């Protein structure tokens, strides 16, 4: 007797039971991934979200997902921070090479990195409180005149 595809799938042990156990173990991470990537939650499983769709979703999540982090599967390349840092290093190196080729003595300014403090200063100092109040009153007067 030839089995249909549907019957063949049902013959595989585990199925929904093993998926339900997996959900219990990783509910928070899986719920986060579902919500952020599909707008479904685990409450939708069995209704708007079928078990087979959830199974496909879990099997095809990328290494940057919350579930992958929960499982301890990280490649280190899942976020853009590392690639941005590498690109900034390449930019700095290209500046050094350009200065060396040109033969000019030029100060090289490194590309700013995420998380670095901004050392720029704006203005010359604090504005006295009375001057600040006067400036605010002038601004309010201009707005009511418009």
Residue pairs with C-beta under 8 A, 6 or more apart in sequence:
3 11
9 15
16 51
19 51
19 54
19 55
19 58
22 58
23 30
23 42
23 45
26 67
26 70
26 71
27 42
28 66
28 70
29 65
29 66
29 67
29 69
29 70
30 42
30 58
30 66
30 67
31 41
31 42
32 66
33 57
33 61
33 65
33 66
33 67
34 40
34 41
34 42
34 44
34 49
34 54
34 57
35 41
37 57
37 65
38 49
38 57
40 48
40 49
45 51
45 54
58 67
61 67
61 68
62 68
62 78
63 73
63 74
63 75
63 77
63 78
64 78
64 79
68 74
68 78
76 82
77 83
81 114
84 114
85 113
85 114
88 110
88 111
88 112
88 113
91 111
92 108
92 110
92 111
95 108
95 109
95 110
96 108
99 105
99 106
99 108
112 118
127 135
